[in-house]
Amino acid sequence: MGHRIRIENTVEGTSILQALQAQGEYILAPCGGNGTCGKCRVRFVQDPPAPSQADRKVLTEAEIAAGVRLACRTAAVKGAVIEIEAGDEKQMDVASGFVLNGAPGRIPGQKEPEEGGTITAAVDIGTTTIAMSAVEIGSGRILGTSTGINHQRSWGADVISRMEASNQGKGGLLQKSIRADLDLLREKLGLAQDTRMVISGNSTMEHLLQGLSCKTLGAAPYTPVDISLHEYENMTILPGISTFVGADIVSGIVACGIDQSEEICILVDLGTNGEMAIGNRDRIISASTAAGPAFEGGNISCGVAGIPGAVSSVEITDGNARVQTIGNLPPVGLCGTGVLETVYELLKEELVDETGLLDDKYFDDGFPVAEGIVFTNKDVREVQLAKSAVRAGLEVLLEEYGADYDQIGKLYIAGGFGQKINLEKAVGIGLLPEELLDRMVPVGNSSLAGAVMAACDPSVLERMRAVGENAEETALAENPLFSDLYMDNIFFPEQD
């Protein structure tokens, strides 16, 4: 499966997953150790324990016989030797490029700094991935960019799981994890460990980085400890708007120029948290909707991150799927774009109806996308929930702002998923509105773009401060219109 690890120090009642986390070993656990995702698989080299009920639910008899178990449902025994999947997540295709004013913001390759030039690291800390650019102050040149995995994923794929882990006493481990990730990226860029950093990210990621309590983040009235523009150690922490609309969206608003625009524009980040904003220089309203990790391959039975071999594009004709994978390698699973395209193609071929029900032929075992990769009815439901949350949130923002589609100048789509999706297929499943198709602008990692701008220009920091302090937020969970629109958008659009 991968490399071998010996379980060292254990506490009674500790799971293999918890023991690995304490030892600083990364293992994928999207559900946060709740035993539902089946992704935290380990293999006992010898003397495997009896399989649990959760093991039998998600593992094959052959896997169980080979000593494979779920790490979150297996008690840790000191001295046990296990193998964990090395995987290819270290090769994940992480979004680090961005577009500003129609021009690519990332300069490929490594450049030598000018003599005497000061270098700052601009950083986007995402829930799933991290991107860091070495920026030369003065010239504004990007000297190099490095990306990696946010290894806090071992405590869950979403911010709620991370909050809960922190509140259960794991805050120190989560902080240690993200600091180690940042140290590694600085090392890869050849930067000193004391290089100043400008940090953009959602509010939970910024709290965990600083070791701040998450107890008030996940409980009403959802009050953050500090989301203002401030300094922490050798870092400039960029400001957020609220607990659920963080600095990543503030950075995107400024990077796209929405705060200085005359026309009304929309920014949507199609990541796990589904953050979005609408407005112009006069007024900005923001919101966050719990889209979940489906569009990042999470909570999907054969879902994977954007790794080599991930199915990224799908076409189905006469019940047969033709796929493209990242790197043109043999298929290993479905990444976010592959998930979206699979649903669209199943709808187009009438193998899924508008209610999200798979054809009887595939209802029990799922639709075969590629060898060993199936798409199940549960997977369709995950996409329904995600797309409905995003679309309903977008419709509420329009209503709150008092605008209609005709008044929107541009719909900026942020994030790696948003940069790579087939927009027509996204419209086809009802994720995005058809009325704005000709005004959709994928902008890539706008959070990193904002951090780069802030690193180079103090006036950008003031713009961000103003957005963080003045932008309004609408609480979708408390809005009855959101509930109605959410139910309306659960259904898929009728296909032409």
C-alpha positions in Angstrom: 0.0 0.0 0.0 2.8 2.4 0.8 5.3 3.1 3.6 5.4 1.3 6.9 4.8 3.0 10.2 5.2 1.7 13.8 2.7 2.9 16.3 4.6 4.4 19.1 2.9 6.2 22.0 -0.8 5.4 22.6 -3.4 6.3 25.1 -6.2 3.8 26.1 -9.1 4.3 23.7 -7.0 5.9 21.0 -7.7 4.9 17.4 -5.0 4.3 14.8 -6.0 7.5 13.2 -5.5 9.5 16.4 -2.2 7.8 17.0 -1.0 8.7 13.5 -2.1 12.3 13.9 -0.2 12.6 17.2 2.9 11.1 15.5 2.7 13.7 12.7 1.8 11.1 10.1 -0.7 12.3 7.5 -3.6 10.0 6.5 -6.6 11.1 4.5 -9.8 11.2 6.6 -12.4 13.4 4.9 -15.2 12.6 7.4 -13.0 13.5 10.4 -12.8 10.0 11.8 -16.6 9.3 11.9 -16.3 6.0 10.1 -18.4 7.1 7.2 -16.1 7.9 4.3 -14.0 4.7 4.2 -10.9 6.6 3.1 -8.6 6.2 6.1 -7.4 2.7 5.1 -4.4 1.1 6.7 -3.0 -2.4 6.3 -1.6 -4.4 9.3 1.6 -6.1 8.4 0.8 -8.9 10.8 -1.8 -9.8 13.4 -4.6 -7.6 12.2 -7.4 -7.1 14.7 -10.9 -8.4 14.1 -12.8 -6.2 11.6 -15.3 -3.7 12.9 -18.8 -3.2 11.5 -17.6 -0.1 9.7 -14.8 -2.2 8.1 -17.3 -4.8 6.8 -19.5 -2.1 5.4 -16.9 -0.4 3.2 -14.1 -3.0 2.7 -14.2 -6.0 0.5 -13.6 -9.5 1.9 -10.3 -9.6 0.0 -9.2 -6.4 1.7 -10.2 -7.6 5.1 -8.4 -10.8 4.6 -5.3 -8.9 3.5 -5.3 -7.0 6.9 -6.8 -3.7 5.7 -8.8 -1.8 8.3 -10.2 1.7 8.8 -7.8 3.7 10.9 -10.6 5.6 12.6 -12.4 2.5 13.8 -9.4 0.4 14.9 -7.8 0.7 18.3 -4.1 1.7 18.4 -1.8 -0.9 19.9 1.8 0.1 20.7 4.3 -1.6 18.5 1.8 -2.5 15.8 3.3 -2.0 12.3 1.0 -0.8 9.6 1.2 0.4 6.0 -0.6 3.5 4.8 -1.2 4.5 1.2 1.5 6.9 0.1 -0.9 8.1 -2.6 -0.2 10.8 -5.1 -1.7 13.8 -3.2 1.8 15.3 -3.0 1.4 15.7 -6.8 -2.1 17.2 -6.5 -2.8 19.9 -9.1 -3.2 22.8 -6.7 -4.6 26.1 -8.0 -1.9 28.8 -7.9 -2.5 30.7 -11.1 -4.7 33.7 -11.2 -5.9 36.3 -13.7 -5.9 40.1 -13.0 -7.3 42.5 -15.5 -7.3 39.8 -18.2 -3.6 39.0 -17.8 -2.1 35.9 -16.0 -0.8 36.9 -12.6 1.6 34.0 -12.2 5.0 34.2 -13.7 6.1 30.6 -14.5 9.5 29.4 -13.3 12.0 30.6 -10.7 13.5 34.0 -11.1 16.5 35.5 -9.3 15.7 38.4 -7.0 17.3 41.7 -7.7 20.3 42.6 -5.5 19.1 43.9 -2.2 15.5 43.2 -3.0 13.2 42.3 -0.1 11.2 39.1 -0.5 7.8 38.3 1.1 5.8 35.1 0.9 2.2 35.6 -0.2 0.1 32.6 1.0 -3.4 31.2 0.4 -4.3 28.7 3.1 -7.2 26.7 1.8 -9.1 24.0 3.6 -7.7 21.4 1.2 -4.6 23.0 -0.3 -2.0 25.7 0.3 -0.3 28.0 -2.3 2.7 30.2 -1.6 4.4 32.7 -3.9 7.7 34.4 -3.3 7.2 38.1 -4.1 9.8 40.7 -4.6 8.7 43.9 -2.9 9.2 47.0 -5.1 9.2 45.2 -8.4 6.2 43.1 -7.6 7.8 40.2 -9.4 6.7 36.7 -8.5 10.0 34.8 -8.1 8.4 31.4 -7.7 5.3 29.6 -6.5 5.0 26.4 -4.6 1.9 24.4 -3.6 1.0 21.6 -1.3 -1.6 19.8 0.7 -3.1 21.2 3.9 -2.4 18.2 6.0 -5.1 19.2 8.5 -7.3 17.2 6.2 -6.4 14.3 8.5 -8.9 15.8 10.9 -11.6 16.2 8.4 -12.3 17.7 4.9 -14.3 20.7 6.0 -14.0 23.6 8.4 -16.6 22.3 10.8 -14.6 19.1 11.4 -11.5 21.1 12.1 -13.4 23.4 14.5 -14.7 20.3 16.3 -11.2 18.8 16.5 -9.8 22.0 17.9 -12.5 22.2 20.5 -11.8 18.6 21.5 -8.2 19.6 22.5 -6.5 19.0 19.1 -5.8 22.7 18.4 -2.1 22.4 19.1 -1.8 19.5 16.7 -3.7 21.4 14.0 -1.5 24.5 14.5 1.6 22.3 14.4 0.4 20.7 11.1 -0.2 23.9 9.2 3.0 25.5 10.4 4.9 22.4 9.2 3.2 22.8 5.8 4.2 26.5 5.6 7.8 25.7 6.6 8.0 23.0 3.9 6.7 25.4 1.2 9.2 28.1 2.2 12.0 25.5 2.1 10.9 24.5 -1.4 11.0 28.1 -2.5 14.5 28.6 -1.0 13.2 31.1 1.6 14.4 31.6 5.1 12.1 30.3 7.8 11.8 33.8 9.2 10.6 35.3 5.8 7.6 37.5 6.4 4.3 36.1 5.2 1.1 37.7 4.1 -1.7 35.2 4.9 -5.0 34.9 3.2 -7.5 32.1 4.0 -10.9 31.4 5.5 -11.5 32.4 9.1 -11.1 28.9 10.5 -7.7 28.4 8.8 -6.5 31.7 10.1 -7.6 30.8 13.7 -6.0 27.4 13.6 -2.7 29.0 12.3 -2.6 31.4 15.2 -3.7 28.9 17.8 -6.9 30.9 18.5 -9.9 29.2 20.1 -12.6 27.9 17.7 -15.2 27.5 20.4 -17.2 30.6 19.3 -16.7 30.0 15.6 -19.1 27.0 15.4 -21.7 28.0 17.9 -24.3 30.8 17.7 -23.8 33.7 17.3 -20.6 32.5 15.5 -18.2 35.1 16.8 -14.6 34.9 15.7 -11.8 35.8 18.0 -10.0 38.1 15.6 -10.6 38.5 11.8 -9.2 42.0 11.6 -6.1 43.1 9.6 -3.3 42.5 12.1 0.2 41.2 12.6 1.0 37.9 14.2 4.6 36.9 14.7 6.2 37.4 11.3 2.9 37.3 9.5 0.4 39.9 8.2 -3.0 38.3 8.7 -5.5 39.6 6.1 -9.0 40.5 7.3 -12.2 38.6 6.9 -15.8 39.7 7.0 -17.2 37.1 9.4 -16.7 33.6 10.7 -17.8 32.0 7.5 -16.7 34.7 5.0 -13.0 35.0 5.4 -9.9 36.8 4.1 -9.9 34.6 1.0 -13.1 36.3 -0.2 -11.9 39.7 0.9 -8.8 39.1 -1.1 -10.8 37.9 -4.1 -13.1 41.0 -3.9 -10.1 43.3 -4.0 -8.2 41.2 -6.6 -11.1 41.3 -9.0 -11.6 45.1 -8.3 -15.2 44.7 -7.2 -14.6 47.2 -4.4 -13.7 49.8 -7.0 -16.2 48.8 -9.7 -19.1 50.9 -10.9 -20.9 47.9 -12.3 -22.4 45.2 -10.0 -20.3 42.1 -10.0 -20.5 38.7 -8.3 -17.7 36.6 -6.9 -18.3 32.9 -6.2 -15.7 30.5 -4.7 -16.8 27.0 -5.6 -14.8 25.4 -2.8 -16.0 23.4 0.3 -17.4 26.5 2.0 -19.2 28.1 -1.0 -18.4 31.7 -0.2 -19.8 34.4 -2.4 -20.2 38.2 -2.6 -22.2 40.7 -4.7 -21.7 44.4 -5.1 -19.6 47.3 -6.3 -17.8 50.3 -4.8 -20.9 51.5 -3.1 -22.1 48.3 -1.4 -21.0 44.7 -1.0 -23.1 41.8 0.5 -21.5 38.4 1.3 -22.6 35.0 2.3 -21.4 31.5 2.9 -23.2 28.3 2.1 -22.3 24.8 3.2 -21.6 23.3 -0.2 -19.5 20.5 1.2 -16.5 18.8 -0.5 -18.3 17.1 -3.4 -16.8 19.4 -5.9 -13.3 18.6 -4.6 -13.9 14.8 -4.8 -14.9 14.6 -1.1 -17.8 12.4 0.1 -17.9 10.7 -3.3 -17.5 7.0 -3.2 -14.7 6.9 -5.8 -13.7 10.5 -5.3 -10.1 11.7 -5.2 -8.3 15.0 -5.2 -6.9 16.5 -8.4 -4.1 14.0 -8.5 -2.4 12.2 -11.5 -4.9 9.7 -12.8 -7.9 11.5 -11.5 -10.8 11.5 -14.0 -11.3 15.1 -14.9 -13.6 14.9 -18.0 -16.4 12.5 -18.9 -18.5 11.9 -22.0 -21.2 9.2 -22.0 -22.7 7.8 -25.2 -25.1 4.9 -25.4 -24.3 3.9 -21.8 -20.5 3.9 -22.3 -18.2 6.4 -20.7 -15.2 7.9 -22.3 -12.9 9.7 -19.8 -9.8 11.9 -19.7 -7.5 11.9 -16.7 -5.0 14.2 -15.2 -1.6 13.4 -16.8 -3.3 10.9 -19.1 -2.6 8.2 -16.6 -4.8 5.2 -15.8 -8.0 6.3 -13.9 -7.7 6.2 -10.1 -10.9 8.0 -9.1 -13.0 11.1 -9.8 -11.9 14.6 -9.0 -14.3 17.6 -8.8 -14.6 18.3 -12.5 -15.0 14.6 -13.2 -17.8 14.5 -10.7 -19.6 17.4 -12.2 -19.3 16.1 -15.7 -20.4 12.6 -14.8 -23.6 14.0 -13.4 -24.2 16.2 -16.4 -23.6 13.3 -18.8 -25.9 11.0 -16.9 -28.6 13.6 -17.1 -28.0 14.2 -20.8 -28.3 10.4 -21.4 -31.4 10.2 -19.2 -29.7 7.8 -16.9 -30.5 10.1 -14.0 -33.9 11.9 -13.8 -34.5 15.4 -12.6 -35.1 14.2 -9.0 -31.6 12.7 -8.9 -32.6 9.0 -9.3 -30.3 6.7 -11.2 -31.7 4.4 -13.8 -32.8 1.0 -12.4 -29.9 -0.7 -14.2 -27.3 1.2 -12.1 -29.3 1.8 -8.9 -27.7 -0.9 -6.8 -24.1 -1.0 -8.0 -23.7 2.5 -9.6 -22.8 3.6 -13.1 -19.3 2.3 -14.3 -17.3 5.4 -15.2 -14.0 3.5 -15.7 -12.5 0.2 -14.5 -13.0 0.0 -10.8 -14.7 3.5 -10.6 -18.4 3.7 -10.2 -20.8 6.6 -9.6 -23.6 5.8 -7.2 -27.0 7.2 -6.3 -25.5 8.6 -3.1 -22.9 10.4 -5.2 -25.6 12.0 -7.2 -27.3 13.2 -4.0 -24.0 14.7 -2.8 -23.8 16.8 -6.0 -27.5 17.8 -5.6 -26.9 19.1 -2.1 -23.8 21.0 -3.1 -25.1 22.6 -6.3 -28.4 23.5 -4.6 -26.6 25.2 -1.7 -24.5 27.3 -4.1 -27.3 28.2 -6.5 -29.8 29.1 -3.7 -27.1 31.2 -2.0 -26.5 33.1 -5.2 -30.2 33.7 -5.7 -30.6 35.0 -2.2 -27.7 37.4 -2.6 -29.3 38.8 -5.8 -32.6 39.3 -3.9 -30.9 40.9 -0.9 -29.0 43.3 -3.2 -32.1 44.2 -5.1 -30.5 43.2 -8.5 -31.5 41.0 -11.3 -29.3 39.1 -13.9 -29.5 42.0 -16.4 -27.7 44.3 -14.0 -24.7 42.0 -13.4 -21.5 43.0 -15.2 -19.4 39.9 -14.4 -19.7 36.7 -12.5 -16.2 35.9 -11.3 -15.6 32.2 -10.5 -12.7 31.7 -8.1 -10.7 28.6 -7.1 -9.1 25.7 -8.9 -12.3 23.9 -9.5 -14.0 27.0 -10.9 -11.0 27.6 -13.2 -11.2 24.1 -14.8 -14.9 23.3 -14.9 -16.9 23.1 -18.1 -19.1 26.2 -17.6 -21.8 24.8 -20.0 -22.0 21.6 -18.0 -22.1 23.6 -14.7 -25.1 25.5 -16.1 -26.5 22.2 -17.3 -26.8 20.7 -13.8 -28.1 23.9 -12.4 -25.0 24.9 -10.4 -24.7 28.3 -12.2 -27.3 30.4 -13.9 -27.6 30.2 -17.7 -28.5 33.9 -17.8 -24.9 34.8 -16.8 -23.0 32.2 -18.9 -21.6 34.9 -21.3 -20.4 37.0 -18.3 -18.7 34.2 -16.3 -15.0 34.9 -15.8 -12.8 32.1 -14.2 -10.1 34.0 -12.2 -8.2 31.1 -10.5 -6.8 31.5 -7.1 -8.1 35.0 -6.3 -7.2 34.6 -2.6 -3.5 34.2 -3.5 -3.8 37.0 -6.0 -5.0 39.3 -3.2 -2.2 38.2 -0.9 0.3 39.0 -3.7 -1.2 42.4 -4.2 -1.2 43.1 -0.5 2.4 42.1 -0.2 3.5 44.6 -2.8 1.2 47.6 -2.1 0.2 49.0 1.4 -2.8 50.7 -0.2 -4.2 47.3 -1.0 -4.1 46.5 2.7 -6.3 49.5 3.3 -8.7 48.5 0.7 -9.0 45.1 2.3 -9.5 46.6 5.7 -12.3 48.7 4.4 -14.0 45.7 2.7 -13.6 43.6 5.9 -15.2 46.4 8.0 -17.9 47.6 5.7 -19.1 44.6 3.7 -22.4 43.2 4.9 -23.2 39.5 5.5 -26.5 37.7 5.0 -26.9 34.6 7.2 -28.4 32.1 4.7 -29.3 29.6 7.4 -31.6 32.1 9.0 -33.2 33.2 5.7 -36.5 31.6 4.9 -36.0 32.5 1.2 -32.8 30.4 1.2 -34.7 27.3 2.5 -37.3 27.7 -0.2 -34.8 28.2 -3.0 -32.7 25.3 -1.7 -35.6 22.9 -2.1 -36.4 24.3 -5.5 -32.8 23.9 -6.7 -32.5 20.3 -5.4 -34.0 19.2 -8.7 -31.9 19.1 -11.8 -32.9 21.3 -14.8 -34.7 19.5 -17.7 -32.2 18.7 -20.5 -32.7 19.9 -24.0 
